[in-house]
């Protein structure tokens, strides 16, 4: 029996590393195969509960409101937005809770604000988000089209199956369409928001960014989780002997 080709081995090893990373991230986000976890609980955990909602919404909302009321000086709206992100990060550090989500939001807000201040254009505060949507959509779409869906890779390691799902036609098809759905979400955001950016409609751009954020993210998380649970049904609990 011939040995696997080196290229195939490298591809498999890379997918395993990626899968372990994605699966670990999904577990930390609350997407785990815990016994009895409802879809509502999983989605709520994935978005971070009320704290996650506030961390995701308030900095952008503050920027939109302040910029609409007073576009100049631009630093006012940007400063409040970054300041709120900094407060959320500090609170997490003080409470010794995982700061990764708030820290990521702070870094993103600071980078976007720096770009907007450098160019002097309020709409440039949204450039990192546009780039992120384009990048995520492209990577997820390509991974689905070539048969290595990132959704499947993450789910496989999350559910303890690794890459075995690729040998199951039903799972491959489900993860393909989930990948298409997630890519469609990111490209839909880009298709709606890019024209507003190009026409300098800052208030409309910021408002639609919020509307197309968690309100669309949460339902797709729910659909993804329901599909994964259907593909990996829980083993029925074994009857325990009654103690005398």
MOZI-V956689 format. One record per helix or strand of 3 or more residues. SS is the DSSP state (H for helix, E for strand). FROM is the first residue (numbers start at 1). LEN is the number of residues. Records with the same first field share a line. If there is no record, write none. Layout:
SS: FROM-LEN / FROM-LEN
This chain:
H: 6-23 / 39-8 / 49-21 / 74-21 / 100-20 / 122-24 / 150-9 / 164-4 / 169-30 / 202-10 / 214-18
